[in-house]
């Protein structure tokens, strides 16, 4: 085993997804309607951190594989996996229906999977009508044959049902012949056995020289999955949760709604549900002010910046949506849900707001998406000028600082980091930490902290899966040395 590379596995279990299927999950705690979104959130976390060597989906991907429409749900989950940089290994569970169909849908097969010199064995354990599962003679023989033909190679066994420890329950969790399976694993030198099925999960436990772990259900709060690292026969694991820690309180200051032209799946009620489920202390529904006044064409072209009278024309003609947005969102306003706008500056340095619409918001988030034509020749000077206009006009947060240059395909002017941080400090405006199509620069935020600037956490959510997804934000701040009380001291709260 000396010198063998690490193997980094991510294991997710028990999504119990119900989307198109004609099925009502009888257990609300399973959050079956969120199954696909939970997978997407977990995959996004992997993409923004460190991708594993392989992902294992260890059964019960849908809640009822026999329900009409379940095949479409399986296909929807498979589509979420397209384009990953690492292989996906799939194990059938008792809720998935026909195991051959499941494996065919995901392009997988039972048996031996070689990853980085490790052998991962997957099994299709058959169930009786009472959901009791048994390992077949062929399955046991596979373990012995692989061990004898690959002496010294670490083996990991992957199955849906737990093998060990024995689970006391009227419902059959363990394999019925688990003792025989354990003896085979021990005699064959299996390093680790990984299962799902028991939604609460079970910590890594050793018996007969074999490590046994049960992955908790992704579908139940706090929405957990496992990261497992092997180096030869050494095993370490970390449990990750999609739900945010309760301390410090975290507020998402930039959540879009179905009023956005650029919205995908996001809705205000859906965002509220996600914010609560994933542990936020509050959200601010923050819609593009310009989009609430003018047509998509006149917004995306930037015409409303060059011709700010368009806002008044749309209002006079009854074509704007500002009042409808405000009325609808006011009904949702509470101590948990605040109401705001994402505003820009026109060519005269004024906010993209009519005078009668300027008051009564909990938060204005200022953004530079386009520069007025008068500033187009000198982008850096124009960017700073427009930014200061936003700050001078009373915004509380500066959205995605310096993303403008990345969108323009030009180099980020790092020499402006200090002047920008000082501007924010002078006006008492927070810098938004935002990963939505954005790469925040640690140097800039480090400079902001030096200048005493608060940091506002924002998803800039256009899709529901983005709401309150703050794991990358917290890791970013941790790398800047901020945790615990230090973190609480620098976070902006509207």
TORPALO-478400 format. One record per residue (C-alpha): x, y, z; residue in one letter. Coordinates in Angstrom, 3 decimals. Layout:
N
KEKE        xx        yy        zz  aa
KEKE         X         Y         Z   a
...
***
This chain:
494
KEKE        xx        yy        zz  aa
KEKE     0.000     0.000     0.000   x
KEKE     3.019     2.266     0.394   x
KEKE     2.884     5.177    -1.978   x
KEKE    -0.664     4.561    -3.184   x
KEKE    -2.518     7.717    -4.190   x
KEKE    -5.493     8.991    -2.249   x
KEKE    -8.972     8.144    -3.467   x
KEKE   -11.556    10.852    -2.837   x
KEKE   -15.149     9.611    -3.006   x
KEKE   -18.354    11.543    -2.550   x
KEKE   -21.368     9.447    -1.542   x
KEKE   -24.980    10.625    -1.721   x
KEKE   -27.924     8.486    -0.707   x
KEKE   -31.710     8.512    -0.684   x
KEKE   -32.875    11.477    -2.753   x
KEKE   -36.432    10.069    -3.010   x
KEKE   -37.141    12.518    -5.823   x
KEKE   -40.686    13.089    -7.043   x
KEKE   -41.019    15.426   -10.007   x
KEKE   -43.109    14.171   -12.914   x
KEKE   -44.044    10.881   -11.272   x
KEKE   -47.666    10.333   -10.276   x
KEKE   -46.712     9.941    -6.681   x
KEKE   -47.327    11.803    -3.426   x
KEKE   -44.612    10.983    -0.937   x
KEKE   -46.350     9.966     2.330   x
KEKE   -43.454    11.251     4.468   x
KEKE   -43.119    15.070     4.279   x
KEKE   -39.720    14.983     5.997   x
KEKE   -38.308    13.459     2.831   x
KEKE   -38.680    16.709     0.875   x
KEKE   -39.265    14.573    -2.211   x
KEKE   -40.042    17.595    -4.401   x
KEKE   -36.521    18.912    -3.734   x
KEKE   -34.625    15.765    -4.734   x
KEKE   -33.269    17.067    -8.028   x
KEKE   -32.473    20.464    -6.543   x
KEKE   -30.634    18.882    -3.623   x
KEKE   -28.490    16.961    -6.086   x
KEKE   -27.777    20.162    -8.010   x
KEKE   -26.862    22.057    -4.828   x
KEKE   -24.502    19.287    -3.770   x
KEKE   -22.893    19.110    -7.208   x
KEKE   -22.427    22.887    -7.245   x
KEKE   -20.630    22.635    -3.927   x
KEKE   -18.285    20.052    -5.394   x
KEKE   -17.625    22.230    -8.434   x
KEKE   -16.789    25.249    -6.259   x
KEKE   -14.581    23.294    -3.861   x
KEKE   -12.581    20.238    -4.897   x
KEKE   -14.105    17.715    -7.317   x
KEKE   -13.851    14.087    -6.141   x
KEKE   -12.371    11.161    -8.019   x
KEKE   -15.842     9.629    -8.240   x
KEKE   -19.410    10.237    -7.100   x
KEKE   -21.483     7.342    -5.777   x
KEKE   -25.281     7.560    -5.760   x
KEKE   -26.189     4.779    -3.417   x
KEKE   -29.850     4.101    -4.064   x
KEKE   -33.421     5.338    -3.669   x
KEKE   -32.932     8.104    -6.190   x
KEKE   -36.714     8.272    -6.650   x
KEKE   -39.467     7.676    -4.134   x
KEKE   -41.422     5.129    -6.157   x
KEKE   -39.774     3.700    -9.220   x
KEKE   -42.972     1.897   -10.197   x
KEKE   -45.093     5.071   -10.374   x
KEKE   -46.025     6.415   -13.820   x
KEKE   -43.539     9.138   -14.685   x
KEKE   -40.746     7.796   -12.455   x
KEKE   -38.638     7.066   -15.511   x
KEKE   -38.799    10.766   -16.431   x
KEKE   -37.635    11.646   -12.933   x
KEKE   -34.674     9.315   -13.257   x
KEKE   -33.820    10.897   -16.587   x
KEKE   -34.053    14.369   -15.018   x
KEKE   -31.568    13.309   -12.339   x
KEKE   -29.251    11.868   -14.975   x
KEKE   -29.315    15.183   -16.842   x
KEKE   -28.062    16.932   -13.719   x
KEKE   -24.939    14.775   -13.945   x
KEKE   -24.042    15.699   -17.510   x
KEKE   -20.693    17.377   -18.036   x
KEKE   -19.146    16.376   -14.710   x
KEKE   -15.371    16.010   -14.651   x
KEKE   -15.557    12.792   -12.602   x
KEKE   -17.312     9.420   -13.051   x
KEKE   -20.640     8.598   -11.429   x
KEKE   -21.335     5.146    -9.965   x
KEKE   -24.943     4.174    -9.294   x
KEKE   -26.304     1.557    -6.900   x
KEKE   -29.998     0.525    -7.044   x
KEKE   -32.197     0.915    -3.967   x
KEKE   -35.471    -0.634    -2.963   x
KEKE   -37.503     2.433    -4.050   x
KEKE   -35.959     2.690    -7.529   x
KEKE   -38.006     0.033    -9.270   x
KEKE   -36.388    -2.103   -11.949   x
KEKE   -32.633    -2.039   -11.168   x
KEKE   -31.734    -2.805   -14.779   x
KEKE   -33.690     0.252   -15.928   x
KEKE   -31.972     2.406   -13.311   x
KEKE   -28.495     1.308   -14.340   x
KEKE   -29.342     1.614   -18.036   x
KEKE   -30.613     5.165   -17.503   x
KEKE   -27.334     6.213   -15.859   x
KEKE   -25.112     4.171   -18.182   x
KEKE   -23.766     2.024   -15.374   x
KEKE   -23.562    -1.654   -14.481   x
KEKE   -23.102    -3.725   -11.322   x
KEKE   -19.760    -5.274   -10.470   x
KEKE   -16.209    -3.941   -10.539   x
KEKE   -15.357    -0.256   -11.062   x
KEKE   -11.665     0.647   -11.081   x
KEKE   -10.862     4.192    -9.934   x
KEKE    -7.263     5.333    -9.341   x
KEKE    -6.095     1.803    -8.594   x
KEKE    -8.904     1.038    -6.139   x
KEKE   -11.627    -1.514    -6.856   x
KEKE   -15.197    -0.410    -6.124   x
KEKE   -17.742    -3.243    -6.129   x
KEKE   -21.434    -2.504    -6.592   x
KEKE   -24.268    -4.944    -6.027   x
KEKE   -27.863    -5.393    -7.123   x
KEKE   -29.415    -6.933    -4.042   x
KEKE   -32.896    -8.297    -4.728   x
KEKE   -35.888    -7.485    -2.526   x
KEKE   -38.873    -9.568    -1.533   x
KEKE   -42.389    -8.050    -1.200   x
KEKE   -41.615    -7.071     2.430   x
KEKE   -38.522    -5.084     1.353   x
KEKE   -36.136    -7.674     2.790   x
KEKE   -32.911    -7.786     0.818   x
KEKE   -30.394   -10.598     0.447   x
KEKE   -26.945   -10.800    -1.142   x
KEKE   -26.912   -13.483    -3.825   x
KEKE   -24.424   -16.367    -4.082   x
KEKE   -23.013   -14.700    -7.198   x
KEKE   -22.576   -11.442    -5.304   x
KEKE   -20.595   -13.148    -2.552   x
KEKE   -18.513   -15.025    -5.118   x
KEKE   -17.712   -11.751    -6.894   x
KEKE   -16.056   -10.398    -3.751   x
KEKE   -13.935   -13.526    -3.275   x
KEKE   -12.947   -13.709    -6.937   x
KEKE   -11.922   -10.039    -7.127   x
KEKE    -9.861   -10.329    -3.941   x
KEKE    -8.045   -13.455    -5.148   x
KEKE    -7.319   -12.026    -8.606   x
KEKE    -6.151    -8.624    -7.284   x
KEKE    -4.101    -9.357    -4.163   x
KEKE    -3.235    -6.257    -2.175   x
KEKE    -5.566    -3.949    -4.115   x
KEKE    -7.945    -2.027    -1.801   x
KEKE   -11.596    -3.013    -2.265   x
KEKE   -14.610    -0.866    -1.411   x
KEKE   -18.059    -2.486    -1.289   x
KEKE   -21.047    -0.319    -2.221   x
KEKE   -24.640    -1.400    -1.616   x
KEKE   -27.921     0.218    -0.624   x
KEKE   -28.737    -1.788     2.511   x
KEKE   -26.537    -1.584     5.615   x
KEKE   -24.427    -4.604     6.510   x
KEKE   -23.244    -3.566     9.966   x
KEKE   -24.050    -2.683    12.720   x
KEKE   -27.335    -4.559    13.292   x
KEKE   -30.255    -2.117    13.260   x
KEKE   -33.068    -2.862    15.671   x
KEKE   -36.322    -2.091    13.872   x
KEKE   -39.540    -3.685    12.713   x
KEKE   -38.519    -2.498     9.223   x
KEKE   -35.784    -4.600     7.557   x
KEKE   -32.718    -2.392     7.153   x
KEKE   -29.846    -4.893     7.185   x
KEKE   -29.321    -7.520     4.529   x
KEKE   -30.905   -10.743     5.738   x
KEKE   -27.588   -12.607     5.275   x
KEKE   -25.469    -9.763     6.624   x
KEKE   -23.344   -12.048     8.809   x
KEKE   -22.316   -14.096     5.805   x
KEKE   -21.569   -10.910     3.881   x
KEKE   -19.433    -9.625     6.753   x
KEKE   -17.465   -12.863     6.880   x
KEKE   -16.849   -12.688     3.131   x
KEKE   -15.748    -9.050     3.342   x
KEKE   -13.383    -9.790     6.206   x
KEKE   -11.848   -12.863     4.578   x
KEKE   -11.451   -10.989     1.281   x
KEKE    -9.745    -7.989     2.832   x
KEKE   -12.438    -5.432     1.948   x
KEKE   -11.324    -2.046     3.267   x
KEKE   -14.654    -0.266     3.476   x
KEKE   -18.354    -1.025     3.089   x
KEKE   -20.627     1.926     2.286   x
KEKE   -24.430     1.782     2.426   x
KEKE   -27.486     4.041     2.507   x
KEKE   -31.139     3.195     3.257   x
KEKE   -30.993     4.116     6.980   x
KEKE   -31.854     7.801     6.663   x
KEKE   -30.232     8.896     9.896   x
KEKE   -26.972     7.306     8.760   x
KEKE   -24.355     5.662    10.962   x
KEKE   -20.791     6.635    11.769   x
KEKE   -17.765     4.669    10.595   x
KEKE   -17.571     1.450    12.631   x
KEKE   -15.094    -1.415    12.343   x
KEKE   -15.724    -5.152    12.579   x
KEKE   -13.451    -7.956    11.394   x
KEKE   -10.963    -5.441     9.999   x
KEKE   -13.574    -3.876     7.717   x
KEKE   -14.897    -0.332     8.048   x
KEKE   -18.681     0.082     7.773   x
KEKE   -20.419     3.420     7.246   x
KEKE   -23.993     4.376     6.393   x
KEKE   -24.523     7.572     4.419   x
KEKE   -27.407     9.718     5.726   x
KEKE   -30.289    10.652     3.442   x
KEKE   -29.757    13.715     1.270   x
KEKE   -33.516    14.341     1.205   x
KEKE   -33.935    14.912     4.956   x
KEKE   -32.697    17.889     6.946   x
KEKE   -29.939    18.843     7.333   x
KEKE   -29.408    17.401     3.820   x
KEKE   -26.155    15.497     4.359   x
KEKE   -23.706    13.571     2.216   x
KEKE   -20.255    12.041     2.770   x
KEKE   -16.756    12.796     1.536   x
KEKE   -14.584     9.728     1.994   x
KEKE   -10.817     9.651     1.528   x
KEKE    -8.830     6.421     1.290   x
KEKE    -5.086     6.009     1.251   x
KEKE    -4.541     2.319     0.927   x
KEKE    -6.377     0.826     3.884   x
KEKE    -6.548     4.094     5.790   x
KEKE   -10.033     5.637     5.789   x
KEKE   -11.128     9.124     6.784   x
KEKE   -14.470    10.743     6.159   x
KEKE   -16.249    14.042     6.545   x
KEKE   -19.971    14.626     6.657   x
KEKE   -21.177    17.710     4.778   x
KEKE   -24.530    19.406     5.198   x
KEKE   -26.344    21.596     2.690   x
KEKE   -28.085    23.328     5.593   x
KEKE   -26.237    26.337     6.962   x
KEKE   -24.966    26.569    10.547   x
KEKE   -27.273    28.390    12.940   x
KEKE   -24.481    30.716    14.065   x
KEKE   -23.750    33.329    13.016   x
KEKE   -27.146    34.375    11.583   x
KEKE   -26.876    34.598     7.784   x
KEKE   -29.002    36.800     5.539   x
KEKE   -29.165    36.565     1.746   x
KEKE   -29.388    40.212     0.652   x
KEKE   -29.822    39.627    -3.080   x
KEKE   -32.543    37.206    -4.162   x
KEKE   -34.370    37.748    -7.440   x
KEKE   -38.001    36.891    -8.148   x
KEKE   -40.191    35.755   -11.009   x
KEKE   -40.376    39.422   -12.079   x
KEKE   -36.795    39.287   -13.383   x
KEKE   -36.325    38.986   -17.145   x
KEKE   -33.254    36.908   -16.356   x
KEKE   -35.005    34.611   -13.858   x
KEKE   -34.899    30.882   -14.458   x
KEKE   -36.736    28.881   -11.782   x
KEKE   -36.768    31.457    -8.995   x
KEKE   -40.049    32.658    -7.458   x
KEKE   -40.569    34.678    -4.291   x
KEKE   -42.512    31.917    -2.439   x
KEKE   -39.995    29.304    -3.573   x
KEKE   -37.101    31.450    -2.399   x
KEKE   -38.747    31.885     0.996   x
KEKE   -39.175    28.115     1.360   x
KEKE   -35.533    27.460     0.476   x
KEKE   -34.278    30.201     2.780   x
KEKE   -36.048    28.602     5.730   x
KEKE   -35.139    25.008     4.870   x
KEKE   -31.460    25.747     4.338   x
KEKE   -31.022    27.724     7.533   x
KEKE   -30.995    31.400     6.623   x
KEKE   -32.019    34.037     9.166   x
KEKE   -33.630    36.150     6.474   x
KEKE   -33.678    37.171     2.832   x
KEKE   -34.079    40.349     0.840   x
KEKE   -36.153    40.053    -2.342   x
KEKE   -34.127    42.354    -4.574   x
KEKE   -35.399    42.882    -8.105   x
KEKE   -33.799    44.808   -10.992   x
KEKE   -35.468    48.227   -10.879   x
KEKE   -34.824    48.838   -14.577   x
KEKE   -36.523    45.590   -15.520   x
KEKE   -39.599    46.626   -13.573   x
KEKE   -39.977    49.739   -15.731   x
KEKE   -38.980    49.030   -19.330   x
KEKE   -39.156    46.223   -21.891   x
KEKE   -36.487    43.529   -22.084   x
KEKE   -35.100    45.070   -25.276   x
KEKE   -34.723    48.510   -23.738   x
KEKE   -33.241    47.079   -20.576   x
KEKE   -30.658    44.749   -22.116   x
KEKE   -29.579    47.345   -24.677   x
KEKE   -28.952    49.841   -21.884   x
KEKE   -31.268    52.353   -23.524   x
KEKE   -32.928    53.113   -20.168   x
KEKE   -29.539    54.347   -18.941   x
KEKE   -29.060    56.690   -21.890   x
KEKE   -32.714    57.780   -22.001   x
KEKE   -33.970    57.803   -18.404   x
KEKE   -37.217    59.484   -19.480   x
KEKE   -38.299    56.009   -20.625   x
KEKE   -39.124    55.152   -17.016   x
KEKE   -41.668    57.967   -16.867   x
KEKE   -43.102    57.092   -20.271   x
KEKE   -43.705    53.481   -19.257   x
KEKE   -45.339    54.650   -16.033   x
KEKE   -47.599    57.143   -17.819   x
KEKE   -48.626    54.496   -20.371   x
KEKE   -49.331    51.967   -17.616   x
KEKE   -46.747    49.517   -18.961   x
KEKE   -44.336    49.359   -16.030   x
KEKE   -44.459    46.586   -13.414   x
KEKE   -42.960    48.407   -10.444   x
KEKE   -46.225    48.907    -8.571   x
KEKE   -47.348    45.320    -9.251   x
KEKE   -44.027    43.999    -7.931   x
KEKE   -44.227    46.156    -4.844   x
KEKE   -47.823    45.178    -4.084   x
KEKE   -47.163    41.471    -4.477   x
KEKE   -43.973    41.515    -2.446   x
KEKE   -45.432    43.684     0.313   x
KEKE   -47.788    40.816     1.108   x
KEKE   -44.742    38.627     1.797   x
KEKE   -42.832    41.202     3.838   x
KEKE   -42.039    40.173     7.419   x
KEKE   -39.218    40.100     9.931   x
KEKE   -37.788    37.256     7.814   x
KEKE   -38.479    38.661     4.337   x
KEKE   -37.277    42.146     3.448   x
KEKE   -37.994    44.028     0.255   x
KEKE   -35.437    45.748    -1.939   x
KEKE   -34.295    46.726    -5.402   x
KEKE   -31.143    46.320    -7.454   x
KEKE   -30.563    49.790    -8.905   x
KEKE   -28.262    51.268   -11.524   x
KEKE   -27.281    54.807   -12.445   x
KEKE   -28.339    56.621   -15.588   x
KEKE   -26.172    58.939   -17.685   x
KEKE   -26.846    61.810   -15.280   x
KEKE   -25.740    59.899   -12.194   x
KEKE   -29.265    59.346   -10.866   x
KEKE   -30.688    56.017    -9.715   x
KEKE   -32.887    54.037   -12.103   x
KEKE   -35.950    54.953   -10.035   x
KEKE   -38.821    57.359   -10.380   x
KEKE   -39.051    59.812    -7.499   x
KEKE   -42.337    58.398    -6.233   x
KEKE   -40.834    54.886    -6.116   x
KEKE   -37.679    55.784    -4.185   x
KEKE   -38.926    55.405    -0.609   x
KEKE   -40.049    52.520     1.548   x
KEKE   -37.516    49.844     0.610   x
KEKE   -35.598    47.850     3.190   x
KEKE   -32.481    47.810     1.019   x
KEKE   -31.142    49.235    -2.220   x
KEKE   -28.382    47.197    -3.835   x
KEKE   -26.320    49.192    -6.312   x
KEKE   -24.895    47.541    -9.425   x
KEKE   -22.764    48.489   -12.403   x
KEKE   -23.861    46.347   -15.348   x
KEKE   -23.262    48.862   -18.127   x
KEKE   -21.491    52.196   -18.324   x
KEKE   -23.173    55.227   -19.889   x
KEKE   -21.745    55.916   -23.322   x
KEKE   -20.058    59.062   -22.034   x
KEKE   -17.782    56.858   -19.916   x
KEKE   -17.111    54.142   -22.474   x
KEKE   -13.711    55.493   -23.591   x
KEKE   -12.162    55.218   -20.135   x
KEKE   -13.731    52.210   -18.447   x
KEKE   -11.765    52.434   -15.223   x
KEKE   -12.523    56.097   -14.612   x
KEKE   -16.130    55.609   -15.699   x
KEKE   -16.557    52.583   -13.446   x
KEKE   -15.355    54.468   -10.392   x
KEKE   -17.497    57.499   -11.280   x
KEKE   -20.677    55.446   -11.659   x
KEKE   -19.912    53.465    -8.517   x
KEKE   -19.509    56.629    -6.464   x
KEKE   -22.806    57.906    -7.893   x
KEKE   -24.492    54.767    -6.587   x
KEKE   -22.928    55.175    -3.157   x
KEKE   -23.797    58.849    -3.005   x
KEKE   -27.433    58.035    -3.814   x
KEKE   -27.879    55.861    -0.743   x
KEKE   -27.403    52.212    -1.699   x
KEKE   -26.598    49.944     1.238   x
KEKE   -24.706    47.251    -0.670   x
KEKE   -22.512    47.300    -3.788   x
KEKE   -23.364    44.240    -5.873   x
KEKE   -20.674    41.954    -7.305   x
KEKE   -17.796    44.497    -7.203   x
KEKE   -15.537    44.383   -10.298   x
KEKE   -17.644    41.730   -12.067   x
KEKE   -18.261    44.384   -14.719   x
KEKE   -14.718    43.974   -16.072   x
KEKE   -14.951    40.182   -16.254   x
KEKE   -18.213    40.488   -18.168   x
KEKE   -16.522    42.919   -20.553   x
KEKE   -13.667    40.471   -21.065   x
KEKE   -11.064    42.906   -19.740   x
KEKE    -8.533    42.485   -16.975   x
KEKE    -9.736    43.417   -13.509   x
KEKE    -7.932    46.632   -12.465   x
KEKE    -6.443    45.448    -9.200   x
KEKE    -4.926    48.865    -8.542   x
KEKE    -8.495    50.072    -7.912   x
KEKE    -9.071    47.665    -5.039   x
KEKE    -7.832    50.065    -2.373   x
KEKE    -9.590    53.179    -3.749   x
KEKE   -12.834    51.197    -4.060   x
KEKE   -12.564    49.849    -0.519   x
KEKE   -11.973    53.351     0.815   x
KEKE   -14.979    54.655    -1.108   x
KEKE   -17.166    51.951     0.423   x
KEKE   -15.826    52.746     3.879   x
KEKE   -16.416    56.485     3.445   x
KEKE   -20.062    55.956     2.456   x
KEKE   -20.706    53.108     4.899   x
KEKE   -21.695    50.697     2.106   x
KEKE   -21.134    46.926     2.276   x
KEKE   -19.287    44.920    -0.377   x
KEKE   -21.349    42.044    -1.737   x
KEKE   -19.760    38.581    -1.715   x
KEKE   -21.391    36.883    -4.679   x
KEKE   -20.550    33.709    -6.641   x
KEKE   -23.331    33.974    -9.241   x
KEKE   -21.426    33.912   -12.567   x
KEKE   -18.745    35.685   -10.563   x
KEKE   -15.303    35.089    -9.076   x
KEKE   -14.807    37.317    -6.023   x
KEKE   -11.197    38.308    -5.458   x
KEKE    -9.762    37.531    -2.001   x
KEKE    -7.326    40.422    -2.325   x
KEKE   -10.153    42.901    -2.778   x
KEKE   -12.160    41.558     0.145   x
KEKE    -9.048    41.436     2.307   x
KEKE    -8.555    45.108     1.478   x
KEKE   -12.184    45.821     2.381   x
KEKE   -11.687    44.208     5.776   x
KEKE    -8.582    46.306     6.351   x
KEKE   -10.627    49.426     5.609   x
KEKE   -13.483    48.382     7.927   x
KEKE   -15.985    47.600     5.152   x
KEKE   -18.805    45.179     5.978   x
KEKE   -19.388    42.101     3.826   x
KEKE   -22.895    41.282     2.548   x
KEKE   -23.613    37.651     1.668   x
KEKE   -25.605    37.274    -1.534   x
KEKE   -26.690    34.437    -3.776   x
KEKE   -27.913    36.778    -6.542   x
KEKE   -30.306    33.884    -7.072   x
KEKE   -31.928    33.475   -10.463   x
KEKE   -32.522    29.756    -9.803   x
KEKE   -34.049    28.346    -6.648   x
KEKE   -31.070    26.067    -6.031   x
KEKE   -28.900    29.164    -5.516   x
KEKE   -30.922    30.644    -2.633   x
KEKE   -28.899    30.567     0.567   x
KEKE   -26.124    28.444    -0.936   x
KEKE   -23.443    30.056     1.198   x
KEKE   -20.916    27.220     1.606   x
KEKE   -18.516    28.868    -0.887   x
KEKE   -18.996    32.236     0.817   x
KEKE   -18.179    30.863     4.255   x
KEKE   -15.155    28.968     2.936   x
KEKE   -13.962    32.129     1.153   x
KEKE   -14.198    34.113     4.396   x
KEKE   -12.591    31.309     6.386   x
KEKE    -9.577    31.517     4.117   x
KEKE    -9.423    35.208     4.954   x
KEKE    -9.245    34.219     8.625   x
KEKE   -12.871    34.901     9.526   x
KEKE   -14.805    32.431    11.647   x
KEKE   -17.080    32.548    14.685   x
KEKE   -17.368    35.926    16.385   x
KEKE   -14.916    37.496    13.926   x
KEKE   -17.258    36.544    11.120   x
KEKE   -20.287    37.908    12.936   x
KEKE   -18.532    41.246    13.399   x
KEKE   -17.953    41.839     9.680   x
KEKE   -21.220    40.577     8.154   x
KEKE   -23.705    43.145     6.939   x
KEKE   -27.285    42.715     8.114   x
KEKE   -30.028    44.920     6.621   x
***
